[in-house]
Structure formats: C-alpha cells, structure tokens
Amino acid sequence: MTFQGHVKNGVVLLDGGATLPEGAEVRVALAPARASTPEERGWPLGYFDKTFGSIDDATFVRQPQGELPRAVEID
C-alpha cells in the first residue's frame, strides 16, 4: 500500500487517513514533494501579488502571538 501525506509540527499526517490492523508494521520512506504553484494549491490567480505588502498603514502593529505549549518528546 502507498499513502501520501505531509508533516505538520513534526507529525506525519496521511491524506485520507489509513486503517491498519493492530500491531501492523509500517515503514516510512520520505520523498520530495512535487513543486506546485499557489493556484494549484487553491489560491486565486495573483492572490499573493495583490495582497503582499498591502497594509500600508504605518500605525498597524502585529499583536503578540503568545507562546505555544512545549511539544511532547518522543524517545
């Protein structure tokens, strides 16, 4: 079986998920993702060209984002 997915925050997420029997052994082989354009990923044509740097208000300040909880360490 072959599944595709991606890594988010260090965790492999399978697209569509996978149901495997308890105790099944798995092997993960990393392969480079194919390059894609923003449009291929669902963004409207020219979205980033039109919006990048569009906030020209000198008083605009990004608020503090807070701290993320520490990730669980895996041995």
MODELLER restraints for C-alpha pairs under 7 A, 6 or more apart:
rsr = mdl.restraints
at = mdl.atoms
rsr.add(forms.Gaussian(group=physical.xy_distance, feature=features.Distance(at['CA:3:A'], at['CA:14:A']), mean=6.66, stdev=0.5))
rsr.add(forms.Gaussian(group=physical.xy_distance, feature=features.Distance(at['CA:4:A'], at['CA:14:A']), mean=5.84, stdev=0.5))
rsr.add(forms.Gaussian(group=physical.xy_distance, feature=features.Distance(at['CA:4:A'], at['CA:15:A']), mean=5.79, stdev=0.5))
rsr.add(forms.Gaussian(group=physical.xy_distance, feature=features.Distance(at['CA:5:A'], at['CA:12:A']), mean=6.90, stdev=0.5))
rsr.add(forms.Gaussian(group=physical.xy_distance, feature=features.Distance(at['CA:5:A'], at['CA:13:A']), mean=5.41, stdev=0.5))
rsr.add(forms.Gaussian(group=physical.xy_distance, feature=features.Distance(at['CA:5:A'], at['CA:14:A']), mean=4.06, stdev=0.5))
rsr.add(forms.Gaussian(group=physical.xy_distance, feature=features.Distance(at['CA:5:A'], at['CA:15:A']), mean=4.71, stdev=0.5))
rsr.add(forms.Gaussian(group=physical.xy_distance, feature=features.Distance(at['CA:6:A'], at['CA:12:A']), mean=5.78, stdev=0.5))
rsr.add(forms.Gaussian(group=physical.xy_distance, feature=features.Distance(at['CA:6:A'], at['CA:13:A']), mean=5.43, stdev=0.5))
rsr.add(forms.Gaussian(group=physical.xy_distance, feature=features.Distance(at['CA:6:A'], at['CA:14:A']), mean=6.57, stdev=0.5))
rsr.add(forms.Gaussian(group=physical.xy_distance, feature=features.Distance(at['CA:7:A'], at['CA:13:A']), mean=5.93, stdev=0.5))
rsr.add(forms.Gaussian(group=physical.xy_distance, feature=features.Distance(at['CA:39:A'], at['CA:45:A']), mean=5.84, stdev=0.5))
